[in-house]
Amino acid sequence: MMKEYQKGFEIIQELISKRWIPEILYSIASGNNKYTSILNSISFLSQTELQRKLRALEEYRCLDKKREQG
């Protein structure tokens, strides 16, 4: 059980230490849940870098990309 917590802590540390991840998570927590609103809320963040970081957050299962039904 302790090893699972250690691994989780290491993943969190790794993500937080990456550039833009804390800003992206803060933006989402502040209510910006659409790609464009996240991008507009963070100065100097490029579209390419936002795509990369969102993909990384999805891979670590920190985010779940929701698809619109319609």
C-alpha positions in Angstrom: 0.0 0.0 0.0 2.8 2.4 0.9 4.5 1.8 -2.5 1.2 2.9 -4.3 1.2 6.2 -2.3 4.9 6.7 -3.1 4.3 6.1 -6.8 1.3 8.5 -6.8 3.4 11.1 -5.0 6.2 10.7 -7.6 3.7 11.2 -10.4 2.3 14.3 -8.8 5.8 15.7 -8.2 6.8 15.0 -11.8 3.7 16.7 -13.3 3.9 19.8 -11.1 7.5 20.3 -11.9 6.8 20.4 -15.7 6.4 23.8 -17.2 2.8 25.0 -17.8 1.1 22.0 -15.9 0.3 24.0 -12.7 -1.0 26.9 -14.7 -3.2 24.6 -16.8 -4.6 22.8 -13.8 -5.3 26.1 -12.1 -7.1 27.4 -15.2 -9.3 24.2 -15.3 -10.0 24.5 -11.6 -11.0 28.1 -12.1 -13.7 27.0 -14.5 -12.0 27.1 -17.9 -13.0 23.7 -19.2 -12.8 24.3 -22.9 -9.6 24.3 -24.9 -9.9 27.9 -26.1 -10.7 29.3 -22.7 -7.7 27.4 -21.2 -5.5 28.8 -23.9 -6.8 32.3 -23.5 -6.4 32.3 -19.8 -2.6 31.6 -19.9 -0.4 34.2 -21.4 2.5 33.0 -23.7 1.2 29.4 -23.8 1.1 28.1 -27.4 -1.5 25.8 -28.9 1.1 23.1 -29.5 2.3 23.2 -25.9 -1.2 23.1 -24.5 -2.0 20.1 -26.7 1.1 18.3 -25.4 0.4 19.1 -21.8 -3.3 18.1 -22.0 -2.2 14.8 -23.7 0.3 14.2 -20.9 -2.4 14.9 -18.2 -4.7 12.4 -20.0 -2.0 9.8 -20.1 -1.5 10.1 -16.4 -5.3 10.0 -15.9 -5.4 13.4 -14.4 -7.9 14.5 -17.0 -10.7 12.8 -18.8 -11.4 14.2 -22.2 -15.1 14.4 -22.7 -16.6 14.2 -26.1 -19.7 16.2 -27.0 -22.7 14.2 -28.0 -24.7 15.5 -30.8 
